[in-house]
Amino acid sequence: MTVSACGGPGSPQAADSTTPTAGASQTTAEAPTPTPTPSPTTKAYTAEQLAAIVSQVRDSADRRLSVLPSGDITTTLEQTKAMIASIDVKPAECKELAAAGTVPSVDGAALAMGVSTDTGTGAVTALSLVAGLDQNFLAKVKDQPDQLAKCASMTMTASGVEVAVTIKPVEGVSGLPGAVAYRTDSALPDGRTQSTVTAQVVQQGVVLTSVASGGESEADAVHRAGALLDSAAASIK
């Protein structure tokens, strides 16, 4: 949370003066030393505080998200990390990006997640909030456009099954400064293509990520991902 800068001292009152006598020198008071303005800081969110924010976020259909219990999140992250570690990604430098849409690197950080599901259309939209990450990680999030360009096409192989993955940037998902969005298409062995739209932004030191899949169209997924990101960002003060 940004700390309001301390206001500087008010205009100094005029010093008491008397009419100088003949031959006397008039002394000018020294200007007061300016008060330093403290640098803005970010709030250290706990997992419980992030979960409380997620519980208040509404999706594009004005539904509240279902918050995942912390125990379930921990178990799922550990299982997914193990799975990602066993996957071969080419180019190799794209493995971190390939994993980012599935499991964030949150060792030592506070994390909360929520999900919205529309049983009628099969649309699923998920949100994660991560706080307590170091500046190097936050810088990577902001530099994602360069990584997306390098990893526009890659392959992921697990247990002998190869999946072709393409990534392309998506514009207009969110009006938040620094927001990045992209579409991931995975060609499955049975001929189907699985597509997701991911939107991400850093807000007051918190990494917000929304992922939308299913639904009626790409435009629908883009709208859902952007609406969730904007709604969450409005709650990070």
N, C-alpha and C positions, 0 to 999 in steps of 0.2 A: 504494500500500500504506500502510495506516495505521501511523504510527510510534507505538510504545507510549510513553505519556507518561512522562517521567522521574519517578521516585518522589521525593517531597520528602525532606528530611533527616530522619533518625531523631530521636526525642525527645532533646533535648539532655541530656547528663549533668548531674547536679546539680553546681553549682560547689562547690569545696572551701570549707569553712566552718570557722571557728574560733569558740570561745566568745567573744563580745564582752566587752571589759573595761568596767569601770564608766565610764559617760559616753560611750562610743564609739557611733557611729551604725552600724547594720547596712545594708549596701548591697545592693540587689536588682539582679541581672544583667539586662541588656537582652535582650528576646526576639530570636532570630535572624530575619533578614529571609527571608521565604518565597521559595523557589526558583520562578520562573515556570514554568508548565506549557506546553510547546510546543504549538502548534496542529497537529492531524493533517494529514498531507500525503498525496497520492496518488502511487502509483508511476508513473514515466514508462515505459510499456511500449513496446517496439520492435515492428515488424511481425513479426519472427521470434519474439519471445516470445508474441505473440498467436496466431500460427499454431501454436505448440507447445501452447497451451491448447486451441485448436479441435481439434487432433488427438487430444486426450484425452477430448473430450466425446462422450457416447453419446446416441443418440436414444431414443425411447420403446420401441423394440424391442431396445434394448441393442446397437445397432450403432454403431461409430465412424464419424465423419464423414469424407468425402473432402475434404481440404484443397486449395483452389484455389491453384495457383502464383501468386506475386506478379505475374509478367509478364502472366498471363492476366487477373488482377484489374484491373491498370492499363489494359490494352487495352479490356476490357469497360466499365469506368467511363467512359472517354473516348468510346466509341461511344454509350453510353446517354445521357450528358450532352448530346451533340449531338442525339440523337433527342428528348429531353425538351424541349430548347430550341426545337424546331420545332413542338411541340404547343401548341395554343391551349386554355387551360383557363378555364372559366367556372363560378363567379365567379373572377376573376383572382387574388384573394388565396389561393385554394386550390391554386395551382400548386405551391407548395413542398411541401404535404402530398401532392399527387398524385405528385410525384417521389420523396418520401421512401421509399416502399415499394419503389422500383425501384433508386434509386441515392442513397446518402447523400452529403451534402456533406462531403468529407473532405480538402480541400486542406490539405496540410501535416501531416496526421494519420497515425497508424499504423493499418493496417487488415489484418484477416485474415478469410477467409470459408471456410465448409465446407458441404457438401451431403450429404444422405442421400436415397437414392431406393429406393423399393420397387417393383420391376418387376411384382410380382403385382397390386398395387392401383392403381398409377400415382401413389402418394402421393410428393410431393416436399417435403422440409423443409430450409430453409437457415438458416444462422446467420452473422451478421457481428459482429465485435468492433471497435470504433473507439476509439482512445485519443489523447490530445493535443488534444482539442477545447477551445475556450475556454468560459468560464462562461456566456456569452450563449447558445451553442448548447445547452449542458446544460440551461439554464433553459427553452429552447423544448421540449425533450423532456418535461420535467416538466409543462409547461403544455399538453400535447397535448389533454387532455379538452375544453378550451375551443375549440380549433381543430376538433376532430372535430364538435362541435355546429354550428359555422358551415358546415362543408363536408359535411353529411350527404348532399347531393345536388349533383352537378356534371356537366358534360359536358366531354369531351376530344375535340378534333378534330385529325386529322393527315391530310394529303394529301386533304382533302375528305371523309374518313370520320369520322363522329361516333359516339362511344361514350358511353352514359349510365353514370355511375358513382354508386353509393350506398355510403355508409359508415355503419356503426353500431357503437357500443361493444360489447364482449363482456366479460362479467363472469366471474370465477372461473378465468381462464386461469392465473394464477400467484399465489402467496401472498407474493411478494417486495414489500416496501414500495415504493410509488411506481410499480409496474408498470402499464403501459397496454396494452390490447389492443383490436383492432377488426377487423371483417370488411369486406372490400371486394368488392362485386359489380359486375362490368363486363358490360353487355349488348352482345354482339358483333353485328355486322351480319348474320351468318348465323343469328341467333336464339338462339345458345347464350349461356349466362351463365358467365363465368369468375369463380371465387370464391377468395379467399385470406384467411387469418387471420394478422394481424401482431401480435406481442407485443414490447414494448420496455421497457427499464428502464436506469437509470444505476446502476452498481455501482462504487464506489471510483473515480469519474471516468471509467470506461469505459462506452461506450454499447453495450448488448447488444440485438440485434434478431434475432428468429426469425420466419420466414415459412413457413406451411404451406399447401399447395394439393393438390388431388386427394384421393384416399383414398375411404373409404366413406361419410363423412357430415361434417356440420359439427362434431359432437361429437368425431369422430376428429381433425379438423384442429386443433381447440382443444386437445385433449389433447397432440398432437404438438408444437405451438408452445410450450405451457406447459412441457412436460417438457424441451425443448431449452433454454429460457431458464433454468430452474431449475438444470439440469446445468451450464451455462456459468457461471452466477453463483457456484456453489459453488467454482469454480476461480479466481475473482478474489479475491485476498486483500488 
